[in-house]
Amino acid sequence: MSAILIDGKETAARIREEVKAKANELLERGIPVTLAVVMVGDNPASAVYVRNKQKACDEVGILSVTHHLEEATSEEALLKLVHDLNEDDNINGILVQLPLPEHINEKKILLAIDPDKDVDGFHPMNVGRLCTGEEGFVSCTPAGIIELLQRYEIATEGKECVIIGRSNIVGKPMIQLMLKENATVTVCHSKTKNLQEVCARADILIAALGKERFVKQDFVKEGAVVIDVGINRDENNKLCGDVDFETVKEKASYITPVPGGVGPMTIAMLLKNCCIAGERQHR
Ligand code: NAP
């Protein structure tokens, strides 16, 4: 049996269409949804991410205002900018592109963002809201995974879900989101014993560890749903996930490919969060 492919590219395109309609509806109500993107320095990868986000905003009718500051910008100056953006009623969402230069304390900056404009969902207040089930913003990649599961009508209630990875942006929020979906959740990390055995119990296996093709066929129960968050380059510089796709797809019931699975969902969810921010700030 070969698994059903979960098409993140197509799903993300559909979400962007929905966001476009929403942004237009908000514009007609006098709310031009606006995202402020802050980038410090000239990290080439960050520059690509920022450009992609601007382009994605343009395509769905969200305004984006980019503040590109020089590498030597002081922490104080960056805090002042974040503060000004917090106070600016024309700005609905604020995104500070990471990583920041070493002389700037990243945590301090993220903490300074108004939680109600924190469309990345990284602020501790939003992390707490997710844990206690209150309205907030959820980190975009895990939120995108939930959208994929829901849109493919994959049952989660009472299912054994195993997550590999416990990072603040993927693994940890994923735990809370799957609990909310009534799954029984196990989280694994680099110190987990018998990882393969634990993973083989999963009805839904979410791999977010950042190790190319780490999850082999014997990690996967027959018929399991396999979600691959990893973005890695193999020895031939080819993009690949944390899952050994070619063998695992023969055993799984559903699987996300890399590229074209979880990846495209992240920006789509960021755009969705911008509209949610705009709407909430005007109710
Ligand atoms: P990260 O911060 O490096 O965290 C990796 C996690 O995996 C850690 O909790 C680590 O355990 C665990 N881990 C590492 N090696 C392991 C092993 N051999 N066995 C079990 N657990 C292991 O990574 P991340 O930011 O969560 O990202 C994970 C992957 O997802 C990366 O490939 C990244 O590029 C990708 N990603 C994709 C998107 C997207 O848009 N699609 C977004 C974010 C990340 P410890 O905590 O014990 O160290």
Boltz pocket constraint, residues with backbone or C-beta under 6 A from the ligand:
constraints:
  - pocket:
      binder: B
      contacts: [[A, 141], [A, 164], [A, 165], [A, 166], [A, 167], [A, 168], [A, 169], [A, 170], [A, 171], [A, 188], [A, 189], [A, 190], [A, 191], [A, 192], [A, 195], [A, 207], [A, 208], [A, 209], [A, 210], [A, 211], [A, 229], [A, 230], [A, 231], [A, 232], [A, 262], [A, 263], [A, 264], [A, 266]]
      max_distance: 6.0
